[in-house]
Amino acid sequence: MQNRIDFVMAPEDRKNILQSIRAAKTAMPFLIKLSKSDRGSLQSIDDGRKSFVEKSIDFAKRDSNLDPGSGLVEGSY
């Protein structure tokens, strides 16, 4: 594969970008690094289940009798 990017970053730009990344990490102390086994144990939505989940959230938003759990509907999509 041919490299199509021809770019040289100025040292000052690199310094500013790295400072911004450090500031973002400091502002979000809740971010944690997950191990491979931690990531593997998390539930995920694959393409086959995505439409089911989207429909479920839509139904929960429209029908207040459905209770998917505190905060689930408000924070979705």
C-alpha distances in whole Angstrom, upper triangle without the diagonal:
4,7,9,12,14,17,20,22,26,28,30,28,26,30,31,28,29,33,32,30,33,35,34,34,38,38,37,39,39,35,34,32,32,31,29,33,34,31,31,35,35,35,32,32,30,29,32,34,33,36,38,38,38,41,43,42,43,46,47,47,49,52,53,55,52,51,47,48,49,46,44,44,44,41,39,36
4,6,9,11,14,17,20,24,26,28,26,25,28,29,27,28,32,31,29,33,35,33,34,37,38,37,39,39,36,36,33,34,33,32,35,36,33,34,38,37,37,35,34,32,32,35,37,35,38,41,40,39,43,45,44,45,48,49,48,51,53,55,57,53,53,49,50,50,47,45,45,45,42,40,37
4,6,8,11,14,16,20,22,25,22,21,25,26,23,24,28,27,26,29,31,30,31,34,35,35,36,37,33,33,31,32,32,31,34,35,32,33,37,36,37,34,34,32,32,35,37,35,37,40,39,39,42,44,43,44,47,48,47,50,52,54,56,52,52,48,49,49,45,43,44,44,40,39,36
4,6,10,13,16,19,22,24,21,21,25,25,23,24,28,27,26,29,31,30,31,34,35,34,37,37,33,34,32,33,33,32,36,36,33,35,38,37,37,34,34,32,32,35,37,35,37,40,39,38,41,43,42,43,46,47,46,48,51,52,55,52,51,48,48,48,45,43,43,42,39,38,35
4,6,10,12,15,18,20,17,17,21,21,19,21,24,23,23,26,28,27,28,31,32,32,34,35,31,32,30,32,32,31,35,35,32,34,37,36,37,34,34,33,32,36,37,35,37,40,39,38,41,43,41,42,46,46,45,48,51,52,54,51,50,47,47,47,43,42,42,41,38,37,34
4,7,10,13,16,18,16,16,20,21,19,21,24,24,23,26,28,28,29,32,33,33,35,36,33,34,32,34,35,34,38,38,35,37,40,39,40,37,37,36,36,39,41,38,41,44,42,41,45,46,45,45,49,49,48,51,54,55,57,54,53,50,50,49,46,45,45,44,40,39,37
4,6,10,13,15,12,13,16,17,15,18,20,20,20,23,25,25,26,29,30,30,33,34,31,32,30,32,33,33,37,37,34,37,39,38,39,37,37,36,36,40,41,38,41,44,42,41,44,46,44,45,48,48,47,50,53,53,56,53,52,49,49,48,44,43,44,42,39,38,36
4,6,9,12,10,10,14,15,14,16,19,19,19,22,24,24,26,28,29,30,32,34,31,32,30,33,34,34,38,37,35,38,40,39,41,38,39,38,39,42,43,41,43,46,44,43,47,48,46,47,50,50,49,52,54,55,57,55,53,50,50,49,45,44,45,43,40,40,37
4,6,8,7,7,10,11,11,12,15,16,16,19,20,21,22,24,26,27,29,31,28,29,28,31,32,33,36,36,34,36,39,37,39,37,38,38,38,42,42,40,42,45,43,42,45,46,44,45,49,48,47,50,53,53,55,53,51,48,47,46,43,42,43,41,38,38,36
4,5,5,6,9,10,11,13,14,16,17,19,20,21,23,25,26,27,29,32,29,30,30,33,34,35,39,38,36,39,41,40,42,40,41,41,41,45,45,43,45,48,45,44,48,49,46,48,51,50,49,52,55,55,57,55,53,50,49,48,44,44,45,43,40,40,38
4,5,5,6,9,10,11,12,14,15,17,18,20,21,23,24,26,28,30,28,29,28,31,33,34,38,37,35,38,41,39,41,40,41,41,42,46,46,43,46,48,46,45,49,49,47,48,52,51,49,53,55,55,58,55,53,50,49,47,44,44,45,43,40,40,38
4,5,5,6,9,10,11,12,14,15,16,18,20,21,22,25,26,29,27,29,29,32,34,35,38,37,36,39,41,40,41,40,41,42,42,46,46,43,46,48,45,44,48,49,46,47,51,50,48,51,54,53,56,54,52,49,48,46,43,43,44,41,38,39,37
4,5,5,6,9,10,11,12,14,15,17,19,20,21,23,25,27,25,27,27,30,32,33,36,35,33,37,39,37,39,37,38,38,39,43,42,40,42,45,42,41,45,45,43,44,47,46,45,48,51,50,53,51,49,46,45,43,40,40,41,38,35,36,34
4,5,5,6,9,10,11,12,14,15,17,18,20,21,23,25,23,24,24,27,29,30,33,32,31,34,36,35,36,35,36,37,37,41,41,39,41,43,41,40,44,44,42,43,47,46,44,48,50,50,53,50,48,45,44,42,39,39,40,38,35,35,34
4,6,5,6,9,10,11,12,14,16,17,18,20,22,24,22,24,24,27,29,31,34,33,31,35,37,35,37,36,38,38,39,43,43,40,43,45,42,41,45,46,43,44,48,47,45,48,51,50,53,50,48,45,44,42,39,39,40,38,35,36,35
4,6,5,6,9,10,10,12,14,15,16,19,21,23,21,23,24,27,29,31,34,33,31,35,36,35,37,35,36,37,38,42,41,39,41,43,40,39,43,43,41,42,45,44,42,46,48,48,50,48,46,43,42,40,37,37,38,36,32,33,32
4,5,5,6,9,10,11,12,14,15,17,19,21,19,21,21,24,26,28,31,29,28,31,33,31,33,32,33,34,35,38,38,35,38,40,37,36,40,40,38,39,43,41,40,43,46,45,48,45,43,40,39,38,34,34,35,33,30,30,29
4,5,5,6,9,10,11,12,14,15,17,19,17,19,19,22,24,26,29,28,26,30,32,30,32,31,33,34,35,39,38,36,39,40,37,37,41,41,38,40,43,42,41,44,46,46,48,46,43,40,39,37,34,34,36,34,30,31,30
4,5,5,6,9,10,11,12,14,16,19,17,19,20,23,26,28,31,29,28,32,33,31,34,33,34,36,37,40,40,37,40,42,38,38,42,41,39,40,44,42,41,44,46,45,48,46,43,40,39,37,34,34,35,33,30,31,31
4,5,5,6,9,10,10,12,15,17,16,18,19,23,25,27,30,28,27,30,32,30,31,30,32,33,34,38,37,34,37,38,35,35,38,38,35,37,40,39,37,40,43,42,45,42,40,37,36,34,31,31,32,30,27,28,27
4,5,5,6,9,10,11,13,15,13,15,15,19,21,23,26,24,23,27,28,26,28,27,29,30,32,35,34,32,35,36,33,33,36,36,34,35,39,37,36,39,41,41,43,41,38,36,34,32,29,29,31,29,25,26,26
4,5,5,6,9,10,11,14,12,14,15,19,21,24,27,24,24,28,29,27,29,29,31,32,34,37,36,34,37,38,35,35,39,38,35,38,41,39,38,41,43,42,44,42,39,37,35,33,30,30,32,30,27,28,28
4,5,5,6,9,11,14,13,15,17,21,24,26,29,26,25,29,30,28,30,30,31,33,35,38,37,34,37,38,35,34,38,37,34,36,39,37,36,40,41,40,43,41,38,35,33,31,28,29,31,28,25,27,27
4,5,5,6,9,11,10,13,15,18,21,24,26,23,23,26,27,25,27,26,28,29,31,34,33,30,33,34,31,30,34,34,31,33,36,34,32,36,38,37,39,37,35,32,30,28,25,26,27,25,22,23,23
4,5,5,6,9,8,10,12,15,18,21,23,21,20,24,25,23,25,25,27,29,31,34,32,30,33,34,31,31,34,34,31,33,36,34,33,37,38,37,40,37,34,32,30,28,25,26,27,26,22,24,24
4,5,6,9,9,12,14,18,21,24,26,23,23,27,27,25,28,28,30,32,34,37,35,33,36,37,33,33,37,36,33,35,38,36,35,38,40,38,40,38,35,33,31,28,26,27,29,27,24,26,26
4,6,9,10,13,16,19,22,25,27,24,23,27,27,25,27,27,29,31,33,36,34,31,34,35,31,31,34,33,30,32,35,33,32,35,37,35,38,36,33,30,28,26,23,24,26,23,21,23,23
4,5,6,10,13,16,19,22,23,20,20,23,23,21,23,23,25,28,30,32,30,28,31,32,28,28,31,30,27,30,32,30,29,33,34,33,35,33,30,27,25,23,20,21,23,21,18,20,21
4,5,8,11,14,18,21,22,19,19,23,22,21,23,24,26,29,31,34,32,30,33,33,29,30,33,32,29,32,34,32,31,35,36,34,36,34,31,28,26,24,21,23,25,23,20,22,24
4,6,10,12,16,19,19,16,16,20,19,17,20,20,23,26,28,31,28,27,30,30,26,27,30,28,26,29,31,28,28,32,33,31,33,30,27,25,22,20,18,19,22,20,17,19,21
4,7,10,13,16,17,14,14,18,18,16,18,19,21,23,26,29,27,25,28,29,25,26,29,28,26,29,31,29,29,32,33,32,34,31,28,25,23,22,20,20,23,21,18,19,20
4,6,10,13,14,11,12,15,15,14,17,18,21,23,26,28,27,26,29,29,26,27,31,29,27,30,33,30,31,34,35,34,35,32,30,26,24,23,22,22,24,24,20,21,23
4,7,10,12,9,10,13,14,13,17,17,20,22,25,28,26,25,29,29,26,28,31,30,28,32,34,32,32,36,37,36,37,34,32,28,26,26,24,24,26,26,22,23,24
4,7,8,6,6,10,10,10,14,15,18,20,23,25,24,23,27,27,24,26,30,28,27,30,32,31,31,35,36,35,36,33,30,26,25,25,24,23,26,26,22,23,24
4,5,5,6,9,10,11,15,16,19,20,24,26,25,25,29,29,26,28,32,30,29,33,35,33,34,38,38,38,38,35,32,29,28,28,27,26,29,29,26,26,27
4,5,5,6,9,10,14,14,18,18,21,23,23,23,27,27,25,27,30,29,29,32,34,33,34,37,38,38,38,35,33,29,28,29,28,26,29,30,26,26,26
4,5,5,6,9,12,14,17,18,22,23,22,23,27,26,25,27,30,29,28,32,33,32,34,37,37,37,37,33,31,27,27,28,27,25,28,30,26,26,27
4,5,5,7,10,12,16,18,21,23,21,22,26,25,23,25,28,26,26,29,31,29,31,34,34,34,34,31,28,25,24,24,24,22,25,26,23,23,24
4,5,5,9,10,13,14,18,20,19,19,23,22,20,22,26,24,24,27,29,28,29,32,33,33,33,30,27,24,23,24,23,21,24,25,21,21,22
4,6,8,9,13,13,17,18,17,18,22,22,20,23,25,24,24,28,29,28,30,33,33,33,33,30,28,24,24,25,24,22,25,26,23,22,23
4,7,9,13,14,18,19,17,19,22,21,19,22,25,23,23,27,28,26,28,31,31,31,31,27,25,22,21,23,22,20,23,25,22,21,23
4,6,10,12,16,17,15,16,19,18,16,19,21,20,20,23,24,23,25,28,28,28,28,25,22,19,18,20,19,17,20,21,18,18,19
4,7,10,13,14,12,13,16,15,13,16,18,16,17,20,21,20,22,25,25,26,26,22,20,16,17,18,18,15,18,20,17,16,17
4,6,10,11,9,10,13,13,11,13,16,15,16,19,20,20,21,24,25,26,26,22,21,17,18,20,18,15,17,19,17,15,15
4,7,8,6,6,10,10,8,10,13,13,13,16,18,18,19,22,23,24,25,21,20,16,18,20,19,15,16,19,16,14,14
4,5,6,6,10,10,10,12,15,15,16,18,20,21,22,24,25,27,27,24,23,20,22,24,22,19,19,22,19,16,16
4,5,5,8,10,10,11,14,15,16,17,19,21,22,24,25,27,28,24,24,21,23,25,24,20,20,23,20,17,16
4,6,7,8,10,12,13,14,16,17,19,20,22,23,24,27,27,23,24,21,23,26,24,21,21,24,22,19,18
4,6,5,6,9,10,11,13,14,16,17,19,20,21,23,23,20,20,17,19,22,21,17,17,20,19,16,16
4,5,5,6,9,10,11,12,14,15,17,19,20,22,23,19,20,16,19,21,19,16,15,18,16,13,12
4,5,5,6,8,10,10,12,14,15,17,18,21,21,18,19,17,19,22,20,17,16,18,17,14,13
4,6,5,6,9,10,11,12,14,15,16,19,19,15,16,14,17,20,19,15,15,18,17,14,14
4,5,5,6,9,10,11,12,14,15,17,18,14,14,11,14,16,15,12,11,14,14,10,11
4,5,5,6,9,10,11,13,14,16,18,15,15,13,16,17,16,12,11,13,13,9,9
4,5,5,6,9,10,11,12,15,16,13,14,13,16,18,17,14,12,15,15,12,12
4,5,5,6,9,10,11,13,13,10,11,9,12,15,14,11,10,13,14,11,12
4,5,5,6,9,10,12,13,10,10,8,11,13,12,8,6,10,10,8,9
4,5,5,6,9,11,13,11,12,11,14,15,14,11,8,11,12,10,10
4,5,5,6,9,10,8,10,10,13,15,15,12,10,13,15,12,13
4,5,5,7,8,5,7,7,10,12,11,9,7,10,12,11,13
4,6,7,10,8,10,10,12,12,11,10,6,8,11,10,11
4,6,9,9,11,12,15,15,15,13,10,12,15,13,14
4,5,6,9,11,13,14,15,14,11,13,16,15,17
4,5,7,10,11,12,13,13,10,12,16,15,18
4,6,10,12,13,15,14,13,15,18,18,20
4,6,9,11,13,12,10,13,16,15,18
4,5,8,10,9,9,12,14,14,17
4,7,8,6,7,11,12,12,15
4,6,6,8,10,11,12,16
4,6,8,9,10,12,15
4,6,5,6,9,12
4,6,6,6,10
4,6,5,9
4,6,9
4,7
4
